[in-house]
C-alpha cells in the first residue's frame, strides 16, 4: 500500500472525527502530524505492530511519554482489543490532546490506516 493511500485513509478517518464534532482537522491550513501509537507492551510490539507506529505502552509512564508530542498532532491509537487504547485516549484528552482516535485492535487499525502489519 502506498504512503499516499495511507495518508488518504488517515485523512478520511480524521474527517469522520470532524463530522462527529470531535475535531476540526479536515480543513486546516497547515497539516498536523499524524502519529500512530501502539499502546501495548514492548513485548507485544516486538511480536507485531503497524509499519510506522511508535510504541508508547499504556502504563504509569504513559502521560510522561506521550507529552513528548505536541497536543496539536493527530493520534491514532491501537492495542490488542481496544481497551488499553481507549483508556489511553481518555488520558490524552484529559491532558489536552484534541485529535485522538481509538482504532481498536491491531487488525482494525491496519484496516483503518492501510498500514502494513509487521510480524516479529
C-alpha positions as CSV (number, residue, x, y, z in Angstrom):
1,X,0.0,0.0,0.0
2,X,1.5,3.4,-1.0
3,X,2.1,6.0,1.6
4,X,-0.2,8.4,-0.3
5,X,-3.1,5.9,0.1
6,X,-2.3,5.6,3.8
7,X,-2.4,9.4,4.1
8,X,-5.8,9.4,2.3
9,X,-7.2,6.8,4.7
10,X,-5.9,8.7,7.7
11,X,-7.4,11.9,6.3
12,X,-10.7,10.2,5.9
13,X,-10.6,8.9,9.5
14,X,-9.8,12.4,10.8
15,X,-12.6,13.9,8.7
16,X,-15.0,11.4,10.2
17,X,-13.9,12.7,13.6
18,X,-14.6,16.3,12.4
19,X,-18.1,15.3,11.1
20,X,-18.8,13.8,14.5
21,X,-17.8,17.2,16.0
22,X,-14.7,15.8,17.8
23,X,-12.1,17.8,15.8
24,X,-11.8,20.4,13.0
25,X,-9.0,18.5,11.3
26,X,-10.5,18.3,7.8
27,X,-9.6,21.8,6.6
28,X,-6.6,23.1,8.3
29,X,-4.1,25.3,6.5
30,X,-1.1,23.5,7.8
31,X,-1.3,19.8,8.1
32,X,-0.6,18.5,11.6
33,X,1.5,15.3,12.1
34,X,-0.4,12.1,12.4
35,X,1.1,9.7,14.9
36,X,0.1,6.0,15.0
37,X,0.6,4.8,18.6
38,X,0.7,1.2,19.7
39,X,0.0,1.2,23.5
40,X,0.7,-2.5,24.0
41,X,3.8,-3.7,25.9
42,X,7.2,-3.7,24.3
43,X,7.0,-7.5,24.0
44,X,3.7,-7.3,22.2
45,X,5.0,-4.6,19.9
46,X,8.1,-6.7,19.1
47,X,5.8,-9.6,18.0
48,X,3.8,-7.4,15.7
49,X,2.9,-3.8,15.0
50,X,1.9,-1.4,12.3
51,X,4.5,-0.1,10.0
52,X,5.4,3.4,11.1
53,X,3.8,3.0,14.6
54,X,5.6,4.2,17.7
55,X,5.4,2.1,20.9
56,X,4.2,4.0,24.0
57,X,3.0,1.4,26.4
58,X,-0.1,2.3,28.4
59,X,1.4,2.2,31.9
60,X,2.2,4.6,34.7
61,X,4.7,6.4,32.5
62,X,2.3,6.9,29.6
63,X,1.4,10.6,30.4
64,X,5.1,11.5,30.6
65,X,6.0,9.6,27.4
66,X,3.0,11.0,25.3
67,X,3.8,14.5,26.5
68,X,6.9,14.4,24.2
69,X,4.4,15.0,21.3
70,X,2.6,18.3,20.7
71,X,-1.1,18.4,21.6
72,X,-1.8,19.7,18.1
73,X,-0.7,16.4,16.5
74,X,-3.3,13.9,15.4
75,X,-3.2,10.4,17.1
76,X,-4.5,7.0,16.1
77,X,-4.1,4.6,19.0
78,X,-4.5,0.8,19.0
79,X,-3.8,-2.2,21.2
80,X,-4.9,-5.9,21.3
81,X,-8.6,-5.4,21.8
82,X,-9.2,-1.6,22.0
83,X,-9.4,-1.5,25.8
84,X,-6.0,-0.1,26.6
85,X,-6.1,2.3,23.6
86,X,-9.5,3.6,24.8
87,X,-8.1,4.2,28.2
88,X,-5.0,5.9,26.7
89,X,-7.2,8.1,24.5
90,X,-9.1,9.2,27.6
91,X,-5.9,10.1,29.4
92,X,-4.7,12.1,26.3
93,X,-8.0,14.0,26.1
94,X,-7.6,14.9,29.8
95,X,-4.0,16.1,29.0
96,X,-5.3,18.5,26.4
97,X,-4.9,16.5,23.2
98,X,-7.8,17.2,20.8
99,X,-7.5,14.8,17.9
100,X,-7.3,11.2,19.3
101,X,-8.8,8.2,17.7
102,X,-9.1,4.8,19.3
103,X,-8.7,2.5,16.3
104,X,-9.2,-0.6,18.5
105,X,-7.2,-3.7,17.7
106,X,-4.1,-4.1,15.6
107,X,-6.1,-5.5,12.8
108,X,-8.7,-2.8,13.0
109,X,-6.0,-0.1,12.9
110,X,-4.4,-1.8,9.9
111,X,-7.7,-1.7,8.1
112,X,-8.4,1.9,9.0
113,X,-5.0,3.3,8.1
114,X,-3.9,0.9,5.3
115,X,-0.6,0.4,7.2
116,X,1.1,-3.0,6.9
117,X,1.3,-5.3,9.9
118,X,5.0,-6.1,10.7
119,X,5.4,-9.5,12.3
120,X,8.3,-10.2,14.7
